[in-house]
Amino acid sequence: MLSAINQRHLSMLRDISEVSSLCATQTYIWGGLAPDVLSGRFLREHDDVDGFTLNMWALEDQLTALYQQKGYAVSIVKEVHFLRVEYGEARAVFNQLEIDGETAMWRHAGNEGTVYFPQLWLSPTPHRFYDASVFASGVEFEYCIKTRPQLLNPEWKGREKEVAALHWLEGALDDKQIDRLAIQKRIWSHNPYWVRRGYPSG
């Protein structure tokens, strides 16, 4: 039996899939909910949904209109170019995703921060998650983001709830015989916001 908040987030995942399809794009779930999607079931309750949407900036008007038609409150945080949607206690935040050849570029802070990683780390087909079809980032991406949060924010402090997710990701990588150190070399970032404050890029 799903909790009320997980039921709301499952409904949101269905809406994200439908809206993305209508806009001829994909939204990939990352962060806390990604291990749940990859394992096919909720592993815990979540505060929100994080996603990056392919070519989101060009589709903002369409995405906004479609989410509003479904009853969501929609806002755009212009400084970092987030698209935020909310319905009651369920909320999601989306960023721009771009693909350049074999490289994916996640604009996690608009033009002030980009993470670069192999496009192959994104699921090529949607995962079945209860009665929803959900695209998600892969275990390689999630592991690297969890173990190298400085890719996003050099002042990031880890959170206790991420420990269980990291253990799950380590097990998933080991099951696939993926070298943890090797994949760390395939992801990098450039964050002008933090470079201006004296932190190195990369």
mmCIF file of the C-alpha atoms, coordinates in Angstrom:
data_MODEL
# 
_entry.id   MODEL 
# 
loop_
_atom_site.group_PDB 
_atom_site.id 
_atom_site.type_symbol 
_atom_site.label_atom_id 
_atom_site.label_alt_id 
_atom_site.label_comp_id 
_atom_site.label_asym_id 
_atom_site.label_entity_id 
_atom_site.label_seq_id 
_atom_site.pdbx_PDB_ins_code 
_atom_site.Cartn_x 
_atom_site.Cartn_y 
_atom_site.Cartn_z 
_atom_site.occupancy 
_atom_site.B_iso_or_equiv 
_atom_site.pdbx_formal_charge 
_atom_site.auth_seq_id 
_atom_site.auth_comp_id 
_atom_site.auth_asym_id 
_atom_site.auth_atom_id 
_atom_site.pdbx_PDB_model_num 
ATOM 1   C CA . MET A 1 1   ? 0.000  0.000  0.000   1.00 0.00 ? 1   MET A CA 1 
ATOM 2   C CA . LEU A 1 2   ? 1.527  3.298  -1.084  1.00 0.00 ? 2   LEU A CA 1 
ATOM 3   C CA . SER A 1 3   ? 1.579  6.244  1.291   1.00 0.00 ? 3   SER A CA 1 
ATOM 4   C CA . ALA A 1 4   ? -0.413 9.337  0.336   1.00 0.00 ? 4   ALA A CA 1 
ATOM 5   C CA . ILE A 1 5   ? 2.682  11.315 -0.704  1.00 0.00 ? 5   ILE A CA 1 
ATOM 6   C CA . ASN A 1 6   ? 4.033  8.445  -2.812  1.00 0.00 ? 6   ASN A CA 1 
ATOM 7   C CA . GLN A 1 7   ? 0.646  8.106  -4.509  1.00 0.00 ? 7   GLN A CA 1 
ATOM 8   C CA . ARG A 1 8   ? 0.762  11.821 -5.353  1.00 0.00 ? 8   ARG A CA 1 
ATOM 9   C CA . HIS A 1 9   ? 4.295  11.528 -6.692  1.00 0.00 ? 9   HIS A CA 1 
ATOM 10  C CA . LEU A 1 10  ? 3.340  8.487  -8.770  1.00 0.00 ? 10  LEU A CA 1 
ATOM 11  C CA . SER A 1 11  ? 0.493  10.497 -10.273 1.00 0.00 ? 11  SER A CA 1 
ATOM 12  C CA . MET A 1 12  ? 2.974  13.288 -10.977 1.00 0.00 ? 12  MET A CA 1 
ATOM 13  C CA . LEU A 1 13  ? 5.323  10.856 -12.731 1.00 0.00 ? 13  LEU A CA 1 
ATOM 14  C CA . ARG A 1 14  ? 2.473  9.802  -15.011 1.00 0.00 ? 14  ARG A CA 1 
ATOM 15  C CA . ASP A 1 15  ? 1.767  13.463 -15.809 1.00 0.00 ? 15  ASP A CA 1 
ATOM 16  C CA . ILE A 1 16  ? 5.472  14.186 -16.447 1.00 0.00 ? 16  ILE A CA 1 
ATOM 17  C CA . SER A 1 17  ? 5.604  11.313 -18.914 1.00 0.00 ? 17  SER A CA 1 
ATOM 18  C CA . GLU A 1 18  ? 2.449  12.461 -20.716 1.00 0.00 ? 18  GLU A CA 1 
ATOM 19  C CA . VAL A 1 19  ? 3.437  16.127 -20.898 1.00 0.00 ? 19  VAL A CA 1 
ATOM 20  C CA . SER A 1 20  ? 6.938  15.270 -22.113 1.00 0.00 ? 20  SER A CA 1 
ATOM 21  C CA . SER A 1 21  ? 5.532  12.989 -24.797 1.00 0.00 ? 21  SER A CA 1 
ATOM 22  C CA . LEU A 1 22  ? 3.142  15.694 -26.001 1.00 0.00 ? 22  LEU A CA 1 
ATOM 23  C CA . CYS A 1 23  ? 6.139  18.018 -26.334 1.00 0.00 ? 23  CYS A CA 1 
ATOM 24  C CA . ALA A 1 24  ? 8.146  15.344 -28.187 1.00 0.00 ? 24  ALA A CA 1 
ATOM 25  C CA . THR A 1 25  ? 10.829 15.328 -25.506 1.00 0.00 ? 25  THR A CA 1 
ATOM 26  C CA . GLN A 1 26  ? 11.975 13.234 -22.536 1.00 0.00 ? 26  GLN A CA 1 
ATOM 27  C CA . THR A 1 27  ? 12.251 14.108 -18.872 1.00 0.00 ? 27  THR A CA 1 
ATOM 28  C CA . TYR A 1 28  ? 14.750 12.000 -16.938 1.00 0.00 ? 28  TYR A CA 1 
ATOM 29  C CA . ILE A 1 29  ? 14.255 11.546 -13.212 1.00 0.00 ? 29  ILE A CA 1 
ATOM 30  C CA . TRP A 1 30  ? 17.416 11.905 -11.159 1.00 0.00 ? 30  TRP A CA 1 
ATOM 31  C CA . GLY A 1 31  ? 18.283 12.319 -7.488  1.00 0.00 ? 31  GLY A CA 1 
ATOM 32  C CA . GLY A 1 32  ? 16.491 10.721 -4.563  1.00 0.00 ? 32  GLY A CA 1 
ATOM 33  C CA . LEU A 1 33  ? 13.766 9.074  -6.619  1.00 0.00 ? 33  LEU A CA 1 
ATOM 34  C CA . ALA A 1 34  ? 16.090 7.588  -9.270  1.00 0.00 ? 34  ALA A CA 1 
ATOM 35  C CA . PRO A 1 35  ? 17.015 4.417  -7.300  1.00 0.00 ? 35  PRO A CA 1 
ATOM 36  C CA . ASP A 1 36  ? 13.303 3.799  -6.754  1.00 0.00 ? 36  ASP A CA 1 
ATOM 37  C CA . VAL A 1 37  ? 12.575 4.076  -10.482 1.00 0.00 ? 37  VAL A CA 1 
ATOM 38  C CA . LEU A 1 38  ? 15.545 1.867  -11.343 1.00 0.00 ? 38  LEU A CA 1 
ATOM 39  C CA . SER A 1 39  ? 14.433 -0.792 -8.835  1.00 0.00 ? 39  SER A CA 1 
ATOM 40  C CA . GLY A 1 40  ? 10.775 -0.566 -9.891  1.00 0.00 ? 40  GLY A CA 1 
ATOM 41  C CA . ARG A 1 41  ? 9.294  0.370  -6.516  1.00 0.00 ? 41  ARG A CA 1 
ATOM 42  C CA . PHE A 1 42  ? 9.310  3.106  -3.904  1.00 0.00 ? 42  PHE A CA 1 
ATOM 43  C CA . LEU A 1 43  ? 12.183 2.564  -1.471  1.00 0.00 ? 43  LEU A CA 1 
ATOM 44  C CA . ARG A 1 44  ? 11.149 5.454  0.795   1.00 0.00 ? 44  ARG A CA 1 
ATOM 45  C CA . GLU A 1 45  ? 9.022  8.581  0.837   1.00 0.00 ? 45  GLU A CA 1 
ATOM 46  C CA . HIS A 1 46  ? 10.309 11.610 -1.060  1.00 0.00 ? 46  HIS A CA 1 
ATOM 47  C CA . ASP A 1 47  ? 9.913  15.345 -0.586  1.00 0.00 ? 47  ASP A CA 1 
ATOM 48  C CA . ASP A 1 48  ? 9.895  16.139 -4.297  1.00 0.00 ? 48  ASP A CA 1 
ATOM 49  C CA . VAL A 1 49  ? 10.774 14.974 -7.793  1.00 0.00 ? 49  VAL A CA 1 
ATOM 50  C CA . ASP A 1 50  ? 13.921 16.116 -9.624  1.00 0.00 ? 50  ASP A CA 1 
ATOM 51  C CA . GLY A 1 51  ? 14.230 15.874 -13.383 1.00 0.00 ? 51  GLY A CA 1 
ATOM 52  C CA . PHE A 1 52  ? 16.062 17.227 -16.401 1.00 0.00 ? 52  PHE A CA 1 
ATOM 53  C CA . THR A 1 53  ? 14.125 17.753 -19.608 1.00 0.00 ? 53  THR A CA 1 
ATOM 54  C CA . LEU A 1 54  ? 15.670 17.541 -23.058 1.00 0.00 ? 54  LEU A CA 1 
ATOM 55  C CA . ASN A 1 55  ? 15.623 20.995 -24.727 1.00 0.00 ? 55  ASN A CA 1 
ATOM 56  C CA . MET A 1 56  ? 13.444 22.381 -21.931 1.00 0.00 ? 56  MET A CA 1 
ATOM 57  C CA . TRP A 1 57  ? 14.283 26.029 -22.564 1.00 0.00 ? 57  TRP A CA 1 
ATOM 58  C CA . ALA A 1 58  ? 12.834 25.914 -26.081 1.00 0.00 ? 58  ALA A CA 1 
ATOM 59  C CA . LEU A 1 59  ? 9.719  24.153 -24.787 1.00 0.00 ? 59  LEU A CA 1 
ATOM 60  C CA . GLU A 1 60  ? 8.978  26.240 -21.696 1.00 0.00 ? 60  GLU A CA 1 
ATOM 61  C CA . ASP A 1 61  ? 5.763  27.782 -23.011 1.00 0.00 ? 61  ASP A CA 1 
ATOM 62  C CA . GLN A 1 62  ? 4.364  24.414 -24.136 1.00 0.00 ? 62  GLN A CA 1 
ATOM 63  C CA . LEU A 1 63  ? 5.391  22.676 -20.935 1.00 0.00 ? 63  LEU A CA 1 
ATOM 64  C CA . THR A 1 64  ? 3.920  25.447 -18.801 1.00 0.00 ? 64  THR A CA 1 
ATOM 65  C CA . ALA A 1 65  ? 0.588  25.386 -20.628 1.00 0.00 ? 65  ALA A CA 1 
ATOM 66  C CA . LEU A 1 66  ? 0.257  21.599 -20.455 1.00 0.00 ? 66  LEU A CA 1 
ATOM 67  C CA . TYR A 1 67  ? 1.094  21.381 -16.751 1.00 0.00 ? 67  TYR A CA 1 
ATOM 68  C CA . GLN A 1 68  ? -1.331 24.195 -16.024 1.00 0.00 ? 68  GLN A CA 1 
ATOM 69  C CA . GLN A 1 69  ? -4.049 22.347 -17.946 1.00 0.00 ? 69  GLN A CA 1 
ATOM 70  C CA . LYS A 1 70  ? -3.496 19.444 -15.547 1.00 0.00 ? 70  LYS A CA 1 
ATOM 71  C CA . GLY A 1 71  ? -3.988 21.729 -12.551 1.00 0.00 ? 71  GLY A CA 1 
ATOM 72  C CA . TYR A 1 72  ? -0.353 22.367 -11.611 1.00 0.00 ? 72  TYR A CA 1 
ATOM 73  C CA . ALA A 1 73  ? 0.943  25.697 -10.395 1.00 0.00 ? 73  ALA A CA 1 
ATOM 74  C CA . VAL A 1 74  ? 3.956  26.478 -12.583 1.00 0.00 ? 74  VAL A CA 1 
ATOM 75  C CA . SER A 1 75  ? 6.781  28.920 -11.921 1.00 0.00 ? 75  SER A CA 1 
ATOM 76  C CA . ILE A 1 76  ? 10.154 29.626 -13.507 1.00 0.00 ? 76  ILE A CA 1 
ATOM 77  C CA . VAL A 1 77  ? 13.155 30.619 -11.408 1.00 0.00 ? 77  VAL A CA 1 
ATOM 78  C CA . LYS A 1 78  ? 14.823 32.837 -13.982 1.00 0.00 ? 78  LYS A CA 1 
ATOM 79  C CA . GLU A 1 79  ? 18.196 33.204 -12.209 1.00 0.00 ? 79  GLU A CA 1 
ATOM 80  C CA . VAL A 1 80  ? 18.962 29.490 -12.588 1.00 0.00 ? 80  VAL A CA 1 
ATOM 81  C CA . HIS A 1 81  ? 16.285 28.637 -15.163 1.00 0.00 ? 81  HIS A CA 1 
ATOM 82  C CA . PHE A 1 82  ? 14.402 26.056 -13.076 1.00 0.00 ? 82  PHE A CA 1 
ATOM 83  C CA . LEU A 1 83  ? 10.892 25.043 -14.092 1.00 0.00 ? 83  LEU A CA 1 
ATOM 84  C CA . ARG A 1 84  ? 8.910  24.248 -10.933 1.00 0.00 ? 84  ARG A CA 1 
ATOM 85  C CA . VAL A 1 85  ? 5.509  22.529 -10.874 1.00 0.00 ? 85  VAL A CA 1 
ATOM 86  C CA . GLU A 1 86  ? 3.359  21.946 -7.795  1.00 0.00 ? 86  GLU A CA 1 
ATOM 87  C CA . TYR A 1 87  ? 0.076  20.221 -7.062  1.00 0.00 ? 87  TYR A CA 1 
ATOM 88  C CA . GLY A 1 88  ? -0.793 20.203 -3.371  1.00 0.00 ? 88  GLY A CA 1 
ATOM 89  C CA . GLU A 1 89  ? 2.105  18.599 -1.522  1.00 0.00 ? 89  GLU A CA 1 
ATOM 90  C CA . ALA A 1 90  ? 3.578  17.097 -4.701  1.00 0.00 ? 90  ALA A CA 1 
ATOM 91  C CA . ARG A 1 91  ? 6.222  19.198 -6.406  1.00 0.00 ? 91  ARG A CA 1 
ATOM 92  C CA . ALA A 1 92  ? 8.908  18.814 -9.038  1.00 0.00 ? 92  ALA A CA 1 
ATOM 93  C CA . VAL A 1 93  ? 11.799 20.885 -10.348 1.00 0.00 ? 93  VAL A CA 1 
ATOM 94  C CA . PHE A 1 94  ? 13.189 20.502 -13.881 1.00 0.00 ? 94  PHE A CA 1 
ATOM 95  C CA . ASN A 1 95  ? 16.399 21.723 -15.551 1.00 0.00 ? 95  ASN A CA 1 
ATOM 96  C CA . GLN A 1 96  ? 17.595 21.909 -19.136 1.00 0.00 ? 96  GLN A CA 1 
ATOM 97  C CA . LEU A 1 97  ? 19.252 18.859 -20.699 1.00 0.00 ? 97  LEU A CA 1 
ATOM 98  C CA . GLU A 1 98  ? 21.155 19.004 -23.988 1.00 0.00 ? 98  GLU A CA 1 
ATOM 99  C CA . ILE A 1 99  ? 22.766 16.237 -26.037 1.00 0.00 ? 99  ILE A CA 1 
ATOM 100 C CA . ASP A 1 100 ? 25.872 16.921 -28.118 1.00 0.00 ? 100 ASP A CA 1 
ATOM 101 C CA . GLY A 1 101 ? 26.968 13.742 -29.883 1.00 0.00 ? 101 GLY A CA 1 
ATOM 102 C CA . GLU A 1 102 ? 27.834 11.257 -27.134 1.00 0.00 ? 102 GLU A CA 1 
ATOM 103 C CA . THR A 1 103 ? 27.838 13.870 -24.361 1.00 0.00 ? 103 THR A CA 1 
ATOM 104 C CA . ALA A 1 104 ? 24.892 14.907 -22.216 1.00 0.00 ? 104 ALA A CA 1 
ATOM 105 C CA . MET A 1 105 ? 24.951 18.403 -20.726 1.00 0.00 ? 105 MET A CA 1 
ATOM 106 C CA . TRP A 1 106 ? 22.817 19.054 -17.681 1.00 0.00 ? 106 TRP A CA 1 
ATOM 107 C CA . ARG A 1 107 ? 22.356 22.787 -17.055 1.00 0.00 ? 107 ARG A CA 1 
ATOM 108 C CA . HIS A 1 108 ? 21.760 22.350 -13.342 1.00 0.00 ? 108 HIS A CA 1 
ATOM 109 C CA . ALA A 1 109 ? 22.080 26.094 -12.678 1.00 0.00 ? 109 ALA A CA 1 
ATOM 110 C CA . GLY A 1 110 ? 21.160 27.565 -16.030 1.00 0.00 ? 110 GLY A CA 1 
ATOM 111 C CA . ASN A 1 111 ? 24.216 29.124 -17.665 1.00 0.00 ? 111 ASN A CA 1 
ATOM 112 C CA . GLU A 1 112 ? 25.929 29.248 -14.272 1.00 0.00 ? 112 GLU A CA 1 
ATOM 113 C CA . GLY A 1 113 ? 26.526 25.514 -13.965 1.00 0.00 ? 113 GLY A CA 1 
ATOM 114 C CA . THR A 1 114 ? 26.739 22.503 -16.287 1.00 0.00 ? 114 THR A CA 1 
ATOM 115 C CA . VAL A 1 115 ? 27.519 18.843 -15.632 1.00 0.00 ? 115 VAL A CA 1 
ATOM 116 C CA . TYR A 1 116 ? 28.871 16.829 -18.591 1.00 0.00 ? 116 TYR A CA 1 
ATOM 117 C CA . PHE A 1 117 ? 28.530 13.041 -18.723 1.00 0.00 ? 117 PHE A CA 1 
ATOM 118 C CA . PRO A 1 118 ? 28.090 10.209 -21.265 1.00 0.00 ? 118 PRO A CA 1 
ATOM 119 C CA . GLN A 1 119 ? 24.725 10.231 -22.989 1.00 0.00 ? 119 GLN A CA 1 
ATOM 120 C CA . LEU A 1 120 ? 24.700 6.444  -22.539 1.00 0.00 ? 120 LEU A CA 1 
ATOM 121 C CA . TRP A 1 121 ? 24.154 6.982  -18.820 1.00 0.00 ? 121 TRP A CA 1 
ATOM 122 C CA . LEU A 1 122 ? 20.549 7.975  -19.589 1.00 0.00 ? 122 LEU A CA 1 
ATOM 123 C CA . SER A 1 123 ? 17.949 5.248  -19.987 1.00 0.00 ? 123 SER A CA 1 
ATOM 124 C CA . PRO A 1 124 ? 17.247 4.757  -23.720 1.00 0.00 ? 124 PRO A CA 1 
ATOM 125 C CA . THR A 1 125 ? 13.738 3.447  -23.017 1.00 0.00 ? 125 THR A CA 1 
ATOM 126 C CA . PRO A 1 126 ? 11.357 4.205  -20.145 1.00 0.00 ? 126 PRO A CA 1 
ATOM 127 C CA . HIS A 1 127 ? 11.280 2.067  -17.023 1.00 0.00 ? 127 HIS A CA 1 
ATOM 128 C CA . ARG A 1 128 ? 8.015  0.521  -15.864 1.00 0.00 ? 128 ARG A CA 1 
ATOM 129 C CA . PHE A 1 129 ? 7.301  2.036  -12.450 1.00 0.00 ? 129 PHE A CA 1 
ATOM 130 C CA . TYR A 1 130 ? 3.988  0.709  -11.134 1.00 0.00 ? 130 TYR A CA 1 
ATOM 131 C CA . ASP A 1 131 ? 1.594  1.909  -13.865 1.00 0.00 ? 131 ASP A CA 1 
ATOM 132 C CA . ALA A 1 132 ? 3.867  4.709  -15.101 1.00 0.00 ? 132 ALA A CA 1 
ATOM 133 C CA . SER A 1 133 ? 6.533  4.783  -17.825 1.00 0.00 ? 133 SER A CA 1 
ATOM 134 C CA . VAL A 1 134 ? 9.492  6.757  -16.505 1.00 0.00 ? 134 VAL A CA 1 
ATOM 135 C CA . PHE A 1 135 ? 12.809 7.764  -18.046 1.00 0.00 ? 135 PHE A CA 1 
ATOM 136 C CA . ALA A 1 136 ? 15.634 8.039  -15.512 1.00 0.00 ? 136 ALA A CA 1 
ATOM 137 C CA . SER A 1 137 ? 19.323 8.694  -15.156 1.00 0.00 ? 137 SER A CA 1 
ATOM 138 C CA . GLY A 1 138 ? 21.460 5.582  -14.772 1.00 0.00 ? 138 GLY A CA 1 
ATOM 139 C CA . VAL A 1 139 ? 23.325 4.142  -11.810 1.00 0.00 ? 139 VAL A CA 1 
ATOM 140 C CA . GLU A 1 140 ? 26.630 5.540  -13.123 1.00 0.00 ? 140 GLU A CA 1 
ATOM 141 C CA . PHE A 1 141 ? 25.342 9.113  -13.087 1.00 0.00 ? 141 PHE A CA 1 
ATOM 142 C CA . GLU A 1 142 ? 23.642 8.741  -9.719  1.00 0.00 ? 142 GLU A CA 1 
ATOM 143 C CA . TYR A 1 143 ? 26.711 7.214  -8.099  1.00 0.00 ? 143 TYR A CA 1 
ATOM 144 C CA . CYS A 1 144 ? 28.978 9.989  -9.374  1.00 0.00 ? 144 CYS A CA 1 
ATOM 145 C CA . ILE A 1 145 ? 26.643 12.759 -8.252  1.00 0.00 ? 145 ILE A CA 1 
ATOM 146 C CA . LYS A 1 146 ? 26.301 11.167 -4.800  1.00 0.00 ? 146 LYS A CA 1 
ATOM 147 C CA . THR A 1 147 ? 30.048 10.702 -4.326  1.00 0.00 ? 147 THR A CA 1 
ATOM 148 C CA . ARG A 1 148 ? 31.161 13.953 -5.987  1.00 0.00 ? 148 ARG A CA 1 
ATOM 149 C CA . PRO A 1 149 ? 28.622 16.597 -4.950  1.00 0.00 ? 149 PRO A CA 1 
ATOM 150 C CA . GLN A 1 150 ? 31.227 19.267 -5.707  1.00 0.00 ? 150 GLN A CA 1 
ATOM 151 C CA . LEU A 1 151 ? 30.258 18.766 -9.344  1.00 0.00 ? 151 LEU A CA 1 
ATOM 152 C CA . LEU A 1 152 ? 27.187 20.800 -8.401  1.00 0.00 ? 152 LEU A CA 1 
ATOM 153 C CA . ASN A 1 153 ? 28.211 22.778 -5.352  1.00 0.00 ? 153 ASN A CA 1 
ATOM 154 C CA . PRO A 1 154 ? 31.660 22.750 -3.689  1.00 0.00 ? 154 PRO A CA 1 
ATOM 155 C CA . GLU A 1 155 ? 30.047 23.683 -0.384  1.00 0.00 ? 155 GLU A CA 1 
ATOM 156 C CA . TRP A 1 156 ? 27.514 20.846 -0.441  1.00 0.00 ? 156 TRP A CA 1 
ATOM 157 C CA . LYS A 1 157 ? 27.080 18.931 2.801   1.00 0.00 ? 157 LYS A CA 1 
ATOM 158 C CA . GLY A 1 158 ? 25.930 15.313 2.556   1.00 0.00 ? 158 GLY A CA 1 
ATOM 159 C CA . ARG A 1 159 ? 22.616 14.274 4.023   1.00 0.00 ? 159 ARG A CA 1 
ATOM 160 C CA . GLU A 1 160 ? 21.960 11.196 6.106   1.00 0.00 ? 160 GLU A CA 1 
ATOM 161 C CA . LYS A 1 161 ? 19.106 9.994  3.895   1.00 0.00 ? 161 LYS A CA 1 
ATOM 162 C CA . GLU A 1 162 ? 21.571 9.682  0.984   1.00 0.00 ? 162 GLU A CA 1 
ATOM 163 C CA . VAL A 1 163 ? 23.590 6.958  2.738   1.00 0.00 ? 163 VAL A CA 1 
ATOM 164 C CA . ALA A 1 164 ? 21.075 4.208  1.962   1.00 0.00 ? 164 ALA A CA 1 
ATOM 165 C CA . ALA A 1 165 ? 20.821 5.362  -1.663  1.00 0.00 ? 165 ALA A CA 1 
ATOM 166 C CA . LEU A 1 166 ? 24.601 5.257  -2.013  1.00 0.00 ? 166 LEU A CA 1 
ATOM 167 C CA . HIS A 1 167 ? 24.730 1.691  -0.661  1.00 0.00 ? 167 HIS A CA 1 
ATOM 168 C CA . TRP A 1 168 ? 22.047 0.694  -3.179  1.00 0.00 ? 168 TRP A CA 1 
ATOM 169 C CA . LEU A 1 169 ? 23.985 2.326  -6.032  1.00 0.00 ? 169 LEU A CA 1 
ATOM 170 C CA . GLU A 1 170 ? 27.240 0.645  -5.023  1.00 0.00 ? 170 GLU A CA 1 
ATOM 171 C CA . GLY A 1 171 ? 25.490 -2.718 -5.081  1.00 0.00 ? 171 GLY A CA 1 
ATOM 172 C CA . ALA A 1 172 ? 23.943 -1.989 -8.479  1.00 0.00 ? 172 ALA A CA 1 
ATOM 173 C CA . LEU A 1 173 ? 27.342 -1.056 -9.930  1.00 0.00 ? 173 LEU A CA 1 
ATOM 174 C CA . ASP A 1 174 ? 28.949 -4.157 -8.461  1.00 0.00 ? 174 ASP A CA 1 
ATOM 175 C CA . ASP A 1 175 ? 26.185 -6.348 -9.914  1.00 0.00 ? 175 ASP A CA 1 
ATOM 176 C CA . LYS A 1 176 ? 26.959 -4.911 -13.356 1.00 0.00 ? 176 LYS A CA 1 
ATOM 177 C CA . GLN A 1 177 ? 30.723 -5.182 -12.756 1.00 0.00 ? 177 GLN A CA 1 
ATOM 178 C CA . ILE A 1 178 ? 31.163 -1.467 -13.399 1.00 0.00 ? 178 ILE A CA 1 
ATOM 179 C CA . ASP A 1 179 ? 34.430 0.043  -12.147 1.00 0.00 ? 179 ASP A CA 1 
ATOM 180 C CA . ARG A 1 180 ? 33.574 2.881  -9.749  1.00 0.00 ? 180 ARG A CA 1 
ATOM 181 C CA . LEU A 1 181 ? 36.847 4.729  -10.258 1.00 0.00 ? 181 LEU A CA 1 
ATOM 182 C CA . ALA A 1 182 ? 36.666 4.466  -14.042 1.00 0.00 ? 182 ALA A CA 1 
ATOM 183 C CA . ILE A 1 183 ? 33.249 6.105  -14.298 1.00 0.00 ? 183 ILE A CA 1 
ATOM 184 C CA . GLN A 1 184 ? 34.368 9.006  -12.094 1.00 0.00 ? 184 GLN A CA 1 
ATOM 185 C CA . LYS A 1 185 ? 36.738 10.001 -14.908 1.00 0.00 ? 185 LYS A CA 1 
ATOM 186 C CA . ARG A 1 186 ? 33.870 10.313 -17.387 1.00 0.00 ? 186 ARG A CA 1 
ATOM 187 C CA . ILE A 1 187 ? 31.932 13.095 -15.672 1.00 0.00 ? 187 ILE A CA 1 
ATOM 188 C CA . TRP A 1 188 ? 32.976 16.709 -15.127 1.00 0.00 ? 188 TRP A CA 1 
ATOM 189 C CA . SER A 1 189 ? 31.451 20.118 -14.603 1.00 0.00 ? 189 SER A CA 1 
ATOM 190 C CA . HIS A 1 190 ? 31.949 23.817 -15.206 1.00 0.00 ? 190 HIS A CA 1 
ATOM 191 C CA . ASN A 1 191 ? 30.267 26.175 -12.748 1.00 0.00 ? 191 ASN A CA 1 
ATOM 192 C CA . PRO A 1 192 ? 30.966 29.872 -13.498 1.00 0.00 ? 192 PRO A CA 1 
ATOM 193 C CA . TYR A 1 193 ? 29.116 30.906 -10.330 1.00 0.00 ? 193 TYR A CA 1 
ATOM 194 C CA . TRP A 1 194 ? 31.581 29.008 -8.130  1.00 0.00 ? 194 TRP A CA 1 
ATOM 195 C CA . VAL A 1 195 ? 34.633 29.775 -10.301 1.00 0.00 ? 195 VAL A CA 1 
ATOM 196 C CA . ARG A 1 196 ? 34.026 33.480 -9.674  1.00 0.00 ? 196 ARG A CA 1 
ATOM 197 C CA . ARG A 1 197 ? 34.147 32.662 -5.952  1.00 0.00 ? 197 ARG A CA 1 
ATOM 198 C CA . GLY A 1 198 ? 37.554 31.058 -6.218  1.00 0.00 ? 198 GLY A CA 1 
ATOM 199 C CA . TYR A 1 199 ? 36.643 27.375 -6.617  1.00 0.00 ? 199 TYR A CA 1 
ATOM 200 C CA . PRO A 1 200 ? 38.267 25.364 -9.439  1.00 0.00 ? 200 PRO A CA 1 
ATOM 201 C CA . SER A 1 201 ? 36.243 24.114 -12.398 1.00 0.00 ? 201 SER A CA 1 
ATOM 202 C CA . GLY A 1 202 ? 35.939 20.394 -13.058 1.00 0.00 ? 202 GLY A CA 1 
# 
